[in-house]
Amino acid sequence: MNTNEEAAPMTDVKIVLAALWIAHFLLWTFGDMLSLLQQFSEPADNNLLLLVAVPLALIQALLIFFSLVGKATLMRWVNMIMAVVFLFFNVMFLVEAHVGWEYLLGAGYLLFNGLVFWYAWRWPKHNLAH
C-alpha cells in the first residue's frame, strides 16, 4: 500500500441525502401516476387522499432543499425522523398492494427510506458543525 496516495474524497452527506429524497420523490410520483392510470375510469377526487398526498409531496420537496442548505445538526435529526414517518406510509402502501409492480415500488420506497435513515445516522461528526 502506497502511503502517498490521497484518500478518496467523501461525498458530502447533504448531497447524498438530497439525492436520496429526490429518488424517493420521483418513485413516489411515478407510483401515484401509475395508480391513477390504472384506475383511469375513477377520478382522483378523494379529498382525504388529496389532503394527504399534497402535503407529503411538499414535505419531500422541502426535504430535498433543506437537506442541502439546512444546518447539519438539525437536518440530521429531521432526515431520520422523516425517514421513519415516510416508512409508515410506505409500509401502508405495501399492505394495500395488489399487483407485482406495487410490491416492487414499495420495496424501492423502503430501500430509499432505509438509506436516508442510514446516511443521516452515520453523518460524520466533523461535518455536523457546518
Backbone bond lengths (Angstrom), bond angles and torsions (degrees), N, CA, C in turn:
res aa  C-N    CA-C-N  psi(-1)  N-CA   C-N-CA  omega(-1)  CA-C   N-CA-C  phi
1 M - - - 1.439 - - 1.516 109.41 -
2 N 1.295 116.67 130.36 1.448 123.05 -179.05 1.529 109.10 -85.62
3 T 1.307 117.30 121.28 1.470 120.56 -178.59 1.515 111.90 -78.00
4 N 1.327 117.74 -10.98 1.462 121.19 179.91 1.529 111.93 -84.49
5 E 1.333 116.44 -9.35 1.461 119.41 -179.50 1.522 110.17 -67.05
6 E 1.313 114.88 138.43 1.451 119.87 176.52 1.518 109.66 -78.71
7 A 1.305 116.12 140.74 1.463 119.71 176.71 1.525 108.87 -67.85
8 A 1.305 115.88 143.05 1.466 119.90 179.11 1.522 109.00 -63.40
9 P 1.334 116.91 132.85 1.467 118.40 -179.63 1.522 110.55 -65.85
10 M 1.341 115.28 138.11 1.460 120.24 179.07 1.523 108.97 -82.11
11 T 1.302 115.64 141.73 1.447 120.13 174.81 1.516 108.18 -73.85
12 D 1.315 116.32 136.20 1.456 121.52 -179.72 1.523 109.48 -59.41
13 V 1.312 116.83 131.43 1.460 122.54 -177.93 1.521 110.44 -59.80
14 K 1.322 117.61 -34.78 1.465 120.73 178.94 1.529 111.13 -59.17
15 I 1.319 116.34 -41.72 1.466 120.48 179.87 1.522 110.33 -68.50
16 V 1.311 116.83 -41.74 1.468 120.84 178.65 1.526 110.16 -61.01
17 L 1.337 117.07 -47.14 1.464 120.32 -179.46 1.526 111.42 -63.35
18 A 1.322 117.08 -42.91 1.465 119.69 177.93 1.528 110.56 -61.39
19 A 1.319 117.01 -42.27 1.468 120.65 179.10 1.526 111.08 -64.06
20 L 1.321 117.20 -39.50 1.469 120.06 178.46 1.525 111.30 -65.97
21 W 1.340 117.14 -40.54 1.468 119.43 177.30 1.529 110.91 -66.76
22 I 1.330 117.57 -35.76 1.471 120.55 175.80 1.518 109.70 -61.98
23 A 1.329 116.33 -46.50 1.463 120.06 179.75 1.525 110.79 -61.72
24 H 1.331 117.18 -43.18 1.465 121.17 178.75 1.520 110.31 -62.81
25 F 1.322 116.46 -44.07 1.462 122.09 -179.22 1.531 110.58 -62.64
26 L 1.313 116.95 -44.76 1.467 120.35 178.58 1.522 111.23 -63.40
27 L 1.314 116.35 -41.77 1.460 120.52 177.85 1.524 110.53 -63.90
28 W 1.308 116.37 -42.62 1.461 122.33 178.91 1.535 109.72 -60.73
29 T 1.333 116.54 -47.09 1.459 121.73 179.75 1.527 110.72 -62.95
30 F 1.324 116.76 -43.21 1.453 121.04 178.08 1.525 110.72 -59.69
31 G 1.331 115.81 -44.75 1.465 119.84 179.22 1.514 112.12 -62.58
32 D 1.336 116.88 -41.58 1.464 120.09 177.67 1.521 111.31 -63.01
33 M 1.329 116.53 -44.48 1.468 119.45 179.66 1.515 111.07 -63.70
34 L 1.309 117.19 -42.84 1.456 121.21 179.78 1.526 110.74 -63.89
35 S 1.315 116.29 -40.92 1.465 120.15 177.58 1.518 111.34 -62.61
36 L 1.325 115.58 -42.61 1.468 119.12 179.71 1.527 111.09 -66.62
37 L 1.322 117.32 -39.62 1.463 120.04 178.09 1.526 111.27 -66.09
38 Q 1.321 115.93 -36.58 1.456 120.26 -179.85 1.528 110.29 -66.25
39 Q 1.319 116.38 -34.57 1.455 121.28 -179.18 1.532 110.03 -106.34
40 F 1.323 116.58 38.37 1.467 122.17 -173.19 1.519 112.65 -54.17
41 S 1.316 117.86 -31.14 1.463 120.19 -178.23 1.523 112.02 -73.37
42 E 1.334 117.08 -17.31 1.457 121.01 179.71 1.526 109.23 -107.13
43 P 1.336 117.85 118.48 1.467 118.89 179.80 1.533 111.29 -67.88
44 A 1.309 115.52 149.07 1.464 120.82 179.74 1.526 109.12 -86.38
45 D 1.319 116.38 74.12 1.461 119.82 -179.14 1.527 112.27 -115.37
46 N 1.290 116.30 15.16 1.455 120.38 177.65 1.530 107.71 -69.63
47 N 1.322 116.28 109.92 1.461 120.78 -175.13 1.524 112.71 -62.58
48 L 1.318 117.63 -37.19 1.454 119.82 178.50 1.529 110.82 -63.99
49 L 1.334 116.47 -42.20 1.459 120.97 177.59 1.529 110.12 -60.08
50 L 1.328 116.65 -46.81 1.463 120.43 -179.75 1.526 111.14 -66.66
51 L 1.319 116.30 -35.05 1.457 120.70 179.71 1.526 111.56 -66.42
52 V 1.311 116.96 -27.51 1.463 121.42 178.68 1.536 110.85 -92.14
53 A 1.326 117.54 -43.65 1.463 121.55 -173.67 1.528 112.83 -65.25
54 V 1.317 117.24 -43.37 1.467 119.92 -177.01 1.530 111.48 -65.04
55 P 1.334 119.15 -50.20 1.472 117.73 177.52 1.533 113.19 -61.01
56 L 1.333 117.89 -37.49 1.467 119.69 178.99 1.525 111.37 -64.72
57 A 1.313 117.08 -37.70 1.462 120.41 176.52 1.529 110.36 -65.94
58 L 1.317 117.04 -42.71 1.470 120.56 178.05 1.529 111.31 -63.90
59 I 1.312 116.18 -40.81 1.466 120.09 179.09 1.527 110.16 -61.25
60 Q 1.326 117.35 -42.84 1.467 119.79 -179.83 1.524 110.83 -64.89
61 A 1.334 116.92 -40.39 1.467 120.08 177.71 1.528 110.42 -62.89
62 L 1.325 116.92 -41.70 1.469 120.47 177.98 1.526 111.55 -66.75
63 L 1.321 117.70 -36.58 1.462 120.67 177.25 1.525 111.49 -62.35
64 I 1.323 116.02 -38.35 1.465 119.97 177.46 1.530 109.37 -60.36
65 F 1.333 116.02 -50.09 1.460 121.10 -177.42 1.532 111.71 -64.78
66 F 1.331 116.34 -52.22 1.457 119.08 -174.97 1.527 113.12 -72.75
67 S 1.325 118.18 -21.17 1.465 119.52 173.23 1.517 110.45 -63.44
68 L 1.329 116.25 -28.14 1.462 120.75 179.47 1.521 113.17 -87.29
69 V 1.323 117.44 -38.42 1.464 119.34 -171.67 1.525 114.08 -111.39
70 G 1.319 117.74 -10.06 1.464 120.42 -177.24 1.514 113.22 -75.27
71 K 1.310 115.71 162.62 1.467 122.22 176.80 1.531 108.51 -65.07
72 A 1.302 115.90 129.67 1.466 122.02 -171.15 1.529 112.98 -57.21
73 T 1.327 117.54 -44.72 1.469 118.82 -177.32 1.520 111.62 -64.06
74 L 1.328 116.51 -39.22 1.465 120.35 177.68 1.526 110.98 -70.13
75 M 1.326 116.89 -45.72 1.461 120.46 -175.71 1.520 112.12 -68.31
76 R 1.321 117.16 -26.17 1.471 119.38 175.43 1.521 109.04 -59.71
77 W 1.332 116.77 -48.87 1.458 121.06 -179.09 1.516 112.14 -71.12
78 V 1.317 117.27 -39.56 1.473 120.49 178.81 1.521 109.99 -60.83
79 N 1.328 117.30 -44.09 1.467 120.56 179.74 1.521 111.81 -64.11
80 M 1.319 117.26 -40.94 1.468 119.09 179.04 1.528 110.80 -66.13
81 I 1.323 117.05 -43.82 1.468 120.95 -179.68 1.523 110.87 -64.70
82 M 1.325 116.84 -46.50 1.464 119.65 -177.93 1.526 111.91 -68.62
83 A 1.326 117.64 -31.20 1.469 119.78 175.17 1.523 109.91 -62.03
84 V 1.326 116.95 -39.34 1.466 120.78 178.33 1.528 110.48 -70.05
85 V 1.329 117.35 -40.84 1.474 120.78 177.53 1.525 110.20 -60.17
86 F 1.326 116.90 -48.56 1.463 119.69 179.51 1.518 111.44 -68.56
87 L 1.318 117.39 -28.30 1.458 120.48 175.00 1.527 110.15 -58.66
88 F 1.328 116.56 -42.56 1.463 121.39 177.39 1.534 110.59 -57.93
89 F 1.335 117.69 -49.92 1.462 120.94 179.78 1.524 111.85 -63.44
90 N 1.327 116.49 -37.93 1.456 120.14 -178.65 1.522 112.28 -71.81
91 V 1.320 116.92 -34.26 1.475 119.58 175.00 1.521 108.95 -66.51
92 M 1.335 117.04 -40.79 1.469 120.52 177.43 1.531 110.46 -61.98
93 F 1.330 117.01 -37.43 1.458 121.01 175.89 1.522 109.97 -60.68
94 L 1.320 116.74 -45.16 1.469 120.46 179.93 1.525 111.77 -64.70
95 V 1.325 117.10 -36.73 1.461 120.57 178.86 1.527 110.04 -63.47
96 E 1.316 116.54 -35.52 1.466 121.86 -178.68 1.535 112.92 -86.68
97 A 1.321 118.11 -4.99 1.474 121.49 -175.73 1.529 110.90 -63.11
98 H 1.336 114.52 143.80 1.466 120.49 -179.58 1.529 113.07 -125.58
99 V 1.309 116.65 -26.54 1.475 119.71 -176.29 1.525 109.16 -123.86
100 G 1.327 115.38 164.02 1.454 121.94 -174.32 1.509 115.27 -56.30
101 W 1.343 117.83 -42.23 1.461 119.21 -177.98 1.524 111.37 -64.79
102 E 1.327 117.37 -29.45 1.464 119.88 178.30 1.531 110.60 -68.96
103 Y 1.321 117.21 -37.93 1.461 120.59 177.12 1.536 110.68 -66.20
104 L 1.320 116.15 -41.98 1.464 120.77 179.06 1.529 110.52 -64.94
105 L 1.320 116.47 -43.21 1.459 121.28 177.68 1.529 110.44 -63.07
106 G 1.319 116.25 -43.64 1.462 120.54 177.54 1.517 112.37 -60.96
107 A 1.319 116.53 -38.84 1.470 120.17 177.04 1.524 110.06 -63.86
108 G 1.324 116.71 -39.21 1.471 120.51 176.19 1.519 111.35 -62.87
109 Y 1.330 116.69 -43.24 1.469 120.40 176.81 1.527 110.56 -56.17
110 L 1.340 115.11 -49.54 1.457 119.83 -177.59 1.525 111.60 -63.68
111 L 1.324 116.41 -37.46 1.460 120.93 177.67 1.521 110.35 -59.64
112 F 1.338 116.85 -49.89 1.461 119.62 -178.03 1.528 111.67 -68.17
113 N 1.337 117.59 -36.42 1.468 119.63 174.75 1.521 110.55 -60.32
114 G 1.315 115.82 -45.65 1.455 120.06 179.55 1.518 112.55 -62.65
115 L 1.326 116.49 -41.87 1.467 120.14 179.41 1.525 111.86 -66.66
116 V 1.325 117.14 -40.44 1.472 120.05 177.30 1.522 109.20 -59.84
117 F 1.324 116.43 -49.27 1.459 119.79 -179.92 1.528 110.61 -60.36
118 W 1.322 116.94 -45.30 1.463 121.83 -177.47 1.525 111.37 -61.18
119 Y 1.343 117.24 -49.16 1.464 119.78 -178.90 1.521 111.57 -65.88
120 A 1.335 117.70 -38.26 1.459 120.02 177.91 1.531 110.21 -66.76
121 W 1.307 116.96 -41.82 1.466 121.74 -179.97 1.524 111.18 -62.61
122 R 1.331 116.10 -41.31 1.464 122.00 -175.48 1.527 112.59 -92.78
123 W 1.315 117.24 16.40 1.463 122.28 179.99 1.527 108.30 -54.20
124 P 1.345 117.76 124.23 1.464 119.76 -177.99 1.532 112.05 -58.27
125 K 1.309 115.55 133.97 1.471 121.10 -175.64 1.538 111.21 -59.09
126 H 1.342 117.64 -36.52 1.460 119.06 -178.30 1.534 112.19 -69.32
127 N 1.335 117.60 -20.24 1.471 120.66 178.00 1.519 112.58 -87.20
128 L 1.316 117.87 -12.75 1.474 120.50 -177.46 1.524 112.17 -72.51
129 A 1.306 117.65 -15.82 1.463 120.64 179.84 1.521 111.49 -75.22
130 H 1.328 117.67 -15.76 1.486 120.86 -176.56 1.502 111.06 -82.30
